[in-house]
Amino acid sequence: MSRFRMYPSHPQRSALLEQCGHARSVWNLAVEQWSMWTRDKTATPGYVEQAKQLTEARAAFDWLRAGSQTVQQQALRDFDQAVRNFYAGTHRRPRWRKAGLHEGFRIVGPQASRIVKLSRKWAAVNVPKVGWVRFRLSRAIPAAKSYRVTFDRAGRWHLAFAVIPSPIPAPGTGEVVGVDRGVTVSAALSTGELLTCPGLSATEQARLKHLQRRLSRCRRGSTRRQRVKAAIATLSARAVDRRKDWVEKTSTDLARRFDVIRVEDLRIASMTRRPKPKPDPEQPGTYLPNRRRAKAGLNRGILANGWGLLVQRLEHKAAGRVEKVNPAYTSQTCSVCGHRAPDNRESQAVFRCTACGHQANADVNAAANIAAGRAVSARRETPARVSPKREPQLATST
């Protein structure tokens, strides 16, 4: 998806926000109709029936008729496709859209190609009921049949074209690389490279903490609270932009340098889930410590390093060349002799094999195991788990 920064005027911003509100209202009405279905009722109305209802609603309500029918009908089409994707098992259940959080609408059809180049750095797009809106030409405009206008919490407008970029061709060298993702080191390669995802600086983190404390003291609904929330959103958007930029550059570099990219098969959604409360059996109504603060810090570290986004972009750019390896015991196995023991890893950064004495960075050693695919075979290298009957067979096979 190619995204461009939009710079609408003040009247155009109000018109764009109004279009976003119309699209969100139509979407939420469709969600309400769909969620009210039960087994004893008939099927909920589809897109054709909902389009007829939209026509009747536009004739009855002036605020809805003031908006673009193209934007509102497209919201119904998007909802219909979201329901189909949900029943197909490829996407999540369609949810409600909230004001200030889900601001945007999509344009499909001939109007999506109404773009005029103003200069070498600027162009304009004709948005229905809004007019010509300028946007920055940061890259070449793709030949897309649709575009989406979005408004984030940092106050920025973006124009995104729905295009599927072609994958990056393999270099043909036959090289294989293993990628170990971590919190201290974002990505460690089997070649010995340590990559770190940039985040907020120390000064920006101190300012973020100061703003969060101010937010806790602001009265709900006040103008000062809105200003503080906007400042926090600006810092958060800055961190997200840096993370996405790092992911794009790293994934492109790996796809161009290596033929096969092996990563750990991690379930990030389960790993970042908050711990369940532990009831105290001796004192009903109270709970035991479950280390939720430490787990919350770990979850923030995992999400801040873009584990899932990195693999997702690798699968897009190096299609068919990304292999997922079982992550079991990759950090405890020696990449030289294959010996596995918990004592091999002395600390978070130091790995020293107790059998052969091999010493290396712990993350690089794990990445080498991932590149070699030793995660699965490491289970049978522990003497305590090998039965006596199979010892001669393993000795002859090695």
C-alpha positions as CSV (number, residue, x, y, z in Angstrom):
1,M,0.0,0.0,0.0
2,S,1.4,3.4,-1.1
3,R,0.6,6.2,1.4
4,F,0.9,9.9,0.8
5,R,0.6,12.8,3.3
6,M,-2.4,15.1,2.6
7,Y,-2.5,18.8,3.4
8,P,-6.1,19.9,3.2
9,S,-7.2,23.5,4.0
10,H,-9.3,24.3,7.1
11,P,-12.7,24.1,5.3
12,Q,-11.6,20.9,3.6
13,R,-10.7,19.3,7.0
14,S,-14.2,19.9,8.3
15,A,-15.7,18.4,5.1
16,L,-13.4,15.4,5.3
17,L,-14.3,14.8,9.0
18,E,-17.9,15.0,8.0
19,Q,-17.4,12.3,5.3
20,C,-15.6,10.2,7.9
21,G,-18.5,10.5,10.3
22,H,-21.0,9.5,7.6
23,A,-18.9,6.4,6.6
24,R,-18.5,5.4,10.3
25,S,-22.3,5.8,11.0
26,V,-23.3,3.7,8.0
27,W,-20.7,1.0,9.0
28,N,-22.0,1.0,12.6
29,L,-25.6,0.6,11.5
30,A,-24.6,-2.3,9.4
31,V,-22.8,-3.9,12.3
32,E,-25.9,-3.4,14.5
33,Q,-28.1,-5.1,11.9
34,W,-25.7,-8.0,11.6
35,S,-25.2,-8.4,15.4
36,M,-28.9,-8.5,16.1
37,W,-29.3,-11.8,14.2
38,T,-30.3,-15.0,16.1
39,R,-31.0,-18.5,15.0
40,D,-34.8,-18.0,15.2
41,K,-34.7,-15.0,12.8
42,T,-34.3,-14.7,9.0
43,A,-31.0,-13.8,7.4
44,T,-29.8,-10.3,7.9
45,P,-30.0,-8.0,4.9
46,G,-27.1,-8.1,2.4
47,Y,-25.5,-5.2,0.5
48,V,-28.3,-4.9,-2.1
49,E,-31.0,-4.6,0.6
50,Q,-28.9,-2.2,2.7
51,A,-28.2,0.0,-0.3
52,K,-32.0,0.4,-0.7
53,Q,-32.3,1.2,3.0
54,L,-29.5,3.8,2.6
55,T,-31.4,5.5,-0.2
56,E,-34.5,5.7,2.0
57,A,-32.4,7.0,4.9
58,R,-30.8,9.7,2.7
59,A,-34.3,10.9,1.7
60,A,-35.4,11.1,5.3
61,F,-32.4,12.7,7.0
62,D,-30.8,15.9,5.8
63,W,-27.4,15.3,7.6
64,L,-27.0,12.0,5.7
65,R,-28.1,13.5,2.4
66,A,-25.5,16.2,2.7
67,G,-22.7,13.6,2.4
68,S,-21.5,11.7,-0.5
69,Q,-23.5,8.7,-1.6
70,T,-20.4,7.2,-3.1
71,V,-18.6,7.2,0.3
72,Q,-21.7,5.8,2.2
73,Q,-22.3,3.0,-0.3
74,Q,-18.6,2.0,-0.3
75,A,-18.8,1.7,3.5
76,L,-21.6,-0.9,3.0
77,R,-19.5,-2.7,0.4
78,D,-16.5,-2.8,2.7
79,F,-18.7,-4.2,5.5
80,D,-20.1,-6.9,3.2
81,Q,-16.6,-7.9,2.3
82,A,-15.5,-7.9,5.9
83,V,-18.4,-10.3,6.8
84,R,-17.3,-12.6,3.9
85,N,-13.7,-12.6,5.1
86,F,-14.9,-13.4,8.7
87,Y,-16.9,-16.4,7.6
88,A,-14.0,-17.5,5.4
89,G,-11.7,-17.5,8.5
90,T,-9.2,-15.1,7.1
91,H,-10.1,-12.0,9.1
92,R,-11.5,-11.0,12.5
93,R,-15.1,-10.3,13.3
94,P,-16.2,-6.8,12.1
95,R,-16.2,-4.4,15.0
96,W,-17.7,-1.0,15.9
97,R,-15.9,2.0,14.7
98,K,-15.2,4.8,17.2
99,A,-15.0,8.5,16.6
100,G,-11.4,9.8,16.9
101,L,-10.0,6.3,16.5
102,H,-11.3,5.0,13.2
103,E,-11.5,8.0,10.9
104,G,-11.5,7.3,7.2
105,F,-13.4,6.3,4.1
106,R,-12.6,4.6,0.8
107,I,-13.3,5.7,-2.8
108,V,-13.5,3.1,-5.6
109,G,-14.2,3.5,-9.3
110,P,-13.5,6.2,-11.9
111,Q,-13.3,8.9,-9.2
112,A,-10.2,7.2,-7.7
113,S,-8.2,8.0,-10.8
114,R,-9.0,11.8,-10.7
115,I,-5.5,12.9,-9.8
116,V,-3.7,16.0,-11.1
117,K,0.0,16.6,-10.8
118,L,0.6,20.2,-9.7
119,S,4.4,20.2,-9.6
120,R,7.4,17.9,-9.0
121,K,6.6,17.6,-5.3
122,W,2.8,18.2,-5.2
123,A,-0.4,16.7,-6.6
124,A,-4.1,16.9,-5.9
125,V,-6.9,14.4,-5.7
126,N,-10.6,15.1,-6.2
127,V,-12.5,13.9,-3.2
128,P,-16.3,13.8,-3.5
129,K,-18.1,16.6,-1.8
130,V,-14.8,18.1,-0.7
131,G,-12.9,19.1,-3.9
132,W,-9.3,19.1,-4.9
133,V,-7.1,18.3,-1.9
134,R,-3.3,18.6,-2.1
135,F,-0.9,15.8,-1.2
136,R,2.9,15.4,-1.1
137,L,4.5,13.4,-4.0
138,S,6.9,11.4,-1.9
139,R,7.0,8.6,-4.5
140,A,5.5,7.7,-7.8
141,I,1.7,7.4,-7.9
142,P,0.6,3.8,-8.5
143,A,-2.0,2.8,-11.0
144,A,-4.7,1.9,-8.4
145,K,-8.4,1.6,-8.8
146,S,-9.2,2.8,-5.3
147,Y,-7.8,4.9,-2.5
148,R,-8.5,5.5,1.2
149,V,-8.4,8.8,3.1
150,T,-7.5,8.4,6.8
151,F,-7.1,10.7,9.7
152,D,-4.9,9.6,12.7
153,R,-5.0,10.7,16.3
154,A,-1.9,12.9,15.7
155,G,-3.9,15.1,13.4
156,R,-2.4,14.0,10.1
157,W,-4.3,13.2,6.9
158,H,-3.1,10.4,4.6
159,L,-4.0,9.2,1.1
160,A,-3.4,5.4,0.6
161,F,-3.7,3.6,-2.7
162,A,-4.6,-0.1,-2.6
163,V,-1.8,-1.7,-4.7
164,I,0.0,-5.0,-4.2
165,P,3.7,-4.5,-4.9
166,S,5.6,-7.1,-6.7
167,P,7.9,-9.3,-4.5
168,I,11.7,-8.8,-4.5
169,P,13.5,-11.4,-6.6
170,A,15.9,-13.7,-4.9
171,P,19.6,-13.0,-5.4
172,G,20.3,-16.6,-6.4
173,T,23.3,-17.1,-4.1
174,G,21.7,-19.9,-2.1
175,E,22.5,-18.2,1.2
176,V,20.3,-18.9,4.2
177,V,19.9,-16.5,7.2
178,G,18.3,-17.0,10.6
179,V,16.6,-14.2,12.4
180,D,16.2,-14.2,16.2
181,R,13.8,-11.6,17.5
182,G,14.3,-10.2,21.0
183,V,13.5,-7.3,23.3
184,T,17.0,-5.9,23.9
185,V,18.1,-6.7,20.4
186,S,15.2,-6.4,17.9
187,A,16.7,-8.8,15.4
188,A,19.9,-10.8,15.5
189,L,21.1,-12.4,12.3
190,S,23.0,-15.6,12.0
191,T,25.7,-13.6,10.2
192,G,26.5,-11.8,13.4
193,E,24.6,-8.6,12.8
194,L,22.6,-7.1,15.6
195,L,19.7,-4.8,14.5
196,T,17.8,-2.5,16.9
197,C,14.5,-0.9,16.1
198,P,14.7,2.8,16.9
199,G,12.2,4.2,19.4
200,L,11.7,7.4,21.3
201,S,14.8,9.1,22.7
202,A,15.4,9.6,26.3
203,T,14.2,13.2,26.1
204,E,11.0,12.1,24.3
205,Q,10.4,9.4,26.8
206,A,10.7,11.9,29.6
207,R,8.3,14.2,27.9
208,L,5.8,11.4,27.3
209,K,5.9,10.5,31.0
210,H,5.3,14.1,31.9
211,L,2.4,14.4,29.5
212,Q,0.8,11.2,30.9
213,R,1.0,12.6,34.4
214,R,-0.6,15.8,33.2
215,L,-3.3,13.8,31.5
216,S,-4.2,12.1,34.8
217,R,-4.8,15.5,36.4
218,C,-6.9,17.0,33.6
219,R,-10.6,17.1,33.9
220,R,-12.5,14.9,31.5
221,G,-14.0,16.8,28.5
222,S,-11.8,19.9,29.1
223,T,-9.9,21.7,26.4
224,R,-6.6,21.1,28.2
225,R,-7.2,17.4,28.2
226,Q,-7.7,17.4,24.5
227,R,-4.4,19.3,24.0
228,V,-2.5,16.9,26.2
229,K,-4.0,13.9,24.4
230,A,-3.0,15.4,21.0
231,A,0.6,15.9,22.3
232,I,0.7,12.2,23.5
233,A,-0.7,11.1,20.2
234,T,2.0,13.0,18.3
235,L,4.8,11.3,20.3
236,S,3.2,7.9,19.8
237,A,2.8,8.4,16.1
238,R,6.5,9.4,15.9
239,A,7.5,6.1,17.5
240,V,5.2,4.1,15.1
241,D,6.6,5.9,12.1
242,R,10.2,5.0,13.2
243,R,9.3,1.4,13.8
244,K,7.6,1.0,10.4
245,D,10.5,2.7,8.6
246,W,12.9,0.3,10.3
247,V,10.8,-2.7,9.4
248,E,10.5,-1.7,5.8
249,K,14.3,-1.1,5.4
250,T,15.2,-4.2,7.3
251,S,12.8,-6.5,5.4
252,T,13.9,-5.1,2.0
253,D,17.6,-5.6,2.9
254,L,17.0,-9.2,4.0
255,A,14.9,-10.0,0.9
256,R,17.6,-8.7,-1.4
257,R,20.6,-10.4,0.3
258,F,19.3,-13.9,1.1
259,D,17.5,-16.7,-0.8
260,V,15.9,-18.3,2.3
261,I,14.9,-16.4,5.5
262,R,14.2,-18.5,8.5
263,V,12.4,-17.1,11.6
264,E,10.9,-18.4,14.8
265,D,7.3,-19.5,14.6
266,L,6.0,-17.3,17.5
267,R,2.4,-16.7,18.6
268,I,2.8,-13.0,19.5
269,A,-0.9,-12.6,20.4
270,S,-0.6,-15.3,23.0
271,M,2.8,-14.0,24.2
272,T,1.5,-10.5,24.8
273,R,-1.7,-11.6,26.6
274,R,-2.0,-10.2,30.1
275,P,-1.6,-12.7,33.0
276,K,-4.8,-14.1,34.6
277,P,-5.5,-13.2,38.2
278,K,-4.6,-15.7,40.9
279,P,-7.3,-16.0,43.6
280,D,-5.9,-16.5,47.1
281,P,-7.5,-19.8,48.5
282,E,-6.8,-18.7,52.1
283,Q,-8.5,-15.3,51.8
284,P,-11.5,-15.3,49.5
285,G,-11.9,-12.1,47.5
286,T,-8.2,-11.4,47.4
287,Y,-5.6,-12.3,44.8
288,L,-2.0,-13.5,44.9
289,P,0.8,-11.6,43.0
290,N,0.9,-12.6,39.3
291,R,3.7,-10.3,38.2
292,R,1.4,-8.3,35.9
293,R,3.6,-5.2,36.0
294,A,6.6,-7.1,34.8
295,K,4.5,-8.8,32.1
296,A,3.1,-5.5,31.0
297,G,6.7,-4.2,30.5
298,L,7.6,-7.3,28.5
299,N,4.5,-6.9,26.3
300,R,5.4,-3.3,25.6
301,G,8.9,-4.4,24.6
302,I,7.7,-7.1,22.3
303,L,5.2,-4.8,20.6
304,A,7.7,-1.9,20.4
305,N,10.2,-4.0,18.4
306,G,7.7,-4.9,15.7
307,W,8.1,-8.7,15.8
308,G,4.9,-9.5,13.9
309,L,5.2,-6.6,11.4
310,L,8.8,-7.7,10.4
311,V,7.7,-11.2,9.5
312,Q,4.6,-10.0,7.8
313,R,6.6,-7.7,5.5
314,L,9.2,-10.4,4.9
315,E,6.4,-12.7,3.7
316,H,5.2,-9.9,1.3
317,K,8.6,-9.0,-0.1
318,A,10.2,-12.5,-0.1
319,A,7.1,-14.5,-1.0
320,G,7.8,-18.3,-0.7
321,R,11.2,-17.8,0.7
322,V,10.3,-17.3,4.4
323,E,10.4,-20.4,6.6
324,K,9.1,-20.6,10.2
325,V,11.0,-22.8,12.6
326,N,9.9,-24.2,15.9
327,P,11.5,-21.9,18.5
328,A,12.0,-24.7,21.1
329,Y,15.4,-24.7,22.8
330,T,17.1,-22.4,20.2
331,S,18.6,-20.2,22.9
332,Q,19.9,-23.2,24.9
333,T,21.5,-25.2,22.1
334,C,25.1,-24.7,21.0
335,S,25.3,-23.9,17.3
336,V,28.7,-25.7,17.0
337,C,28.3,-29.0,18.7
338,G,24.5,-29.1,19.2
339,H,24.7,-29.7,23.0
340,R,21.6,-28.3,24.8
341,A,21.5,-27.3,28.5
342,P,20.0,-24.4,30.4
343,D,23.5,-23.6,31.8
344,N,24.8,-22.8,28.3
345,R,23.3,-19.3,28.5
346,E,25.0,-17.5,31.2
347,S,23.1,-14.2,30.8
348,Q,20.9,-12.4,28.3
349,A,23.8,-11.6,26.0
350,V,26.5,-14.3,26.7
351,F,26.3,-17.9,25.5
352,R,29.0,-20.3,26.6
353,C,28.7,-24.0,25.8
354,T,29.4,-26.3,28.8
355,A,30.5,-29.1,26.4
356,C,32.7,-27.6,23.8
357,G,33.4,-24.2,25.3
358,H,32.0,-22.3,22.3
359,Q,31.3,-18.7,23.3
360,A,29.2,-16.2,21.3
361,N,26.5,-13.7,21.6
362,A,23.4,-15.5,22.8
363,D,21.1,-14.0,20.2
364,V,23.5,-14.7,17.4
365,N,23.9,-18.3,18.6
366,A,20.1,-18.7,18.6
367,A,19.9,-17.2,15.1
368,A,22.5,-19.7,13.9
369,N,20.3,-22.5,15.2
370,I,17.3,-21.1,13.5
371,A,19.2,-20.9,10.2
372,A,20.3,-24.5,10.6
373,G,16.8,-25.7,11.6
374,R,18.1,-27.3,14.8
375,A,15.0,-26.3,16.9
376,V,13.2,-29.6,16.4
377,S,16.2,-31.9,16.6
378,A,17.4,-30.2,19.8
379,R,14.7,-32.1,21.8
380,R,16.5,-35.5,21.4
381,E,19.9,-34.2,22.4
382,T,19.2,-34.2,26.1
383,P,20.5,-37.4,27.7
384,A,17.7,-37.3,30.4
385,R,15.0,-37.6,27.7
386,V,16.6,-40.3,25.6
387,S,15.6,-43.9,26.4
388,P,18.4,-46.5,26.8
389,K,17.1,-48.6,23.9
390,R,17.5,-45.7,21.5
391,E,21.0,-44.6,22.5
392,P,22.9,-47.0,20.2
393,Q,20.6,-45.9,17.3
394,L,21.3,-42.3,17.9
395,A,25.0,-42.9,18.3
396,T,25.2,-44.6,14.9
397,S,23.1,-42.0,13.2
398,T,25.3,-39.2,14.4
